[in-house]
Amino acid sequence: MNGVDTIVPILGGFIGALDDIHAEVQDVIATDDLVALRLLVTAVHTGNLLGVPASGNRVQWDAVDIYRVAEDGKISEQWAFEDLAAILSQVGAIKLPWLG
């Protein structure tokens, strides 16, 4: 699978498990045809997230999105990075050793 066929099930799993999602832009960096955003994302864990049942916990994590903008001003490529370890730690699925 490529493109939309790959990302739709992944996004559906996250969006279906998290309510009240908000993303606050922390930084914007642009050079040539690339634009990068650093985001602080918050949500409430209300559904099955990668096999983890709803905890009701409010979660917060960092994300980075990078976009390639074509000459016509449309986004031609996008890369997204989410701190999944932070999310899974806050819903009780894993224990991060650096948090004690």
SULGI-V702403 format. One record per residue. N is the residue number from 0. SS is DSSP state (H for helix, E for strand, C for the rest). PHI is phi in radians with two decimals (999 if undefined). OMEGA is omega in whole degrees, -180 to 180 (none if undefined). Layout:
# SULGI-V702403
N_SS_PHI_OMEGA / N_SS_PHI_OMEGA
This chain:
# SULGI-V702403
0_C_999_179 / 1_C_-2.32_172 / 2_C_1.00_-176 / 3_H_-1.03_-179 / 4_H_-1.08_180 / 5_H_-1.43_-171 / 6_H_-1.44_-176 / 7_H_-1.02_179 / 8_H_-1.10_180 / 9_H_-1.16_179 / 10_H_-1.09_179 / 11_H_-1.04_178 / 12_H_-1.14_178 / 13_H_-1.30_-177 / 14_H_-1.10_179 / 15_H_-1.22_-177 / 16_H_-1.75_-176 / 17_E_-2.19_177 / 18_E_-1.94_176 / 19_E_0.95_-178 / 20_E_-1.33_176 / 21_E_-2.33_177 / 22_E_-2.15_179 / 23_E_-1.93_-180 / 24_E_-1.22_179 / 25_E_-1.70_-179 / 26_E_-2.57_172 / 27_E_-2.27_178 / 28_E_-2.23_-179 / 29_E_-2.29_175 / 30_E_-2.68_-178 / 31_C_0.87_-177 / 32_C_-1.79_-179 / 33_E_-1.99_175 / 34_E_-2.26_179 / 35_E_-2.03_177 / 36_E_-2.11_169 / 37_E_-1.85_-172 / 38_E_-2.16_168 / 39_E_-1.94_-174 / 40_E_-1.95_174 / 41_E_-2.25_179 / 42_E_-2.87_174 / 43_E_-2.04_-179 / 44_E_-1.40_-174 / 45_C_-2.05_-179 / 46_C_-2.58_-179 / 47_C_-1.13_-179 / 48_E_-2.05_180 / 49_C_0.94_180 / 50_C_1.54_180 / 51_E_-1.67_-179 / 52_C_-1.11_-179 / 53_C_-0.90_178 / 54_C_-1.86_-174 / 55_C_1.36_-178 / 56_C_-1.29_168 / 57_E_-1.41_-179 / 58_E_-2.09_-180 / 59_E_-2.48_178 / 60_E_-2.66_177 / 61_E_-1.62_177 / 62_E_-2.46_175 / 63_E_-2.28_175 / 64_E_-2.06_177 / 65_E_-2.15_-177 / 66_E_-2.12_169 / 67_E_-1.77_-177 / 68_E_-1.85_-179 / 69_C_-1.32_-179 / 70_C_-1.06_180 / 71_C_-1.45_178 / 72_C_1.53_180 / 73_C_-1.60_177 / 74_E_-1.29_-179 / 75_E_-1.80_177 / 76_E_-2.57_179 / 77_E_-2.60_174 / 78_E_-2.19_-179 / 79_E_-2.27_180 / 80_E_-2.24_-180 / 81_E_-2.05_178 / 82_C_-1.43_-177 / 83_H_-1.11_178 / 84_H_-1.05_179 / 85_H_-1.10_-180 / 86_H_-1.10_-177 / 87_H_-1.11_176 / 88_H_-1.15_-176 / 89_H_-1.28_177 / 90_C_-1.70_175 / 91_C_1.47_-177 / 92_C_-1.44_179 / 93_C_-2.44_174 / 94_C_-1.98_179 / 95_C_-1.52_-174 / 96_H_-1.04_-178 / 97_H_-1.37_177 / 98_H_-1.66_176 / 99_C_1.51_none
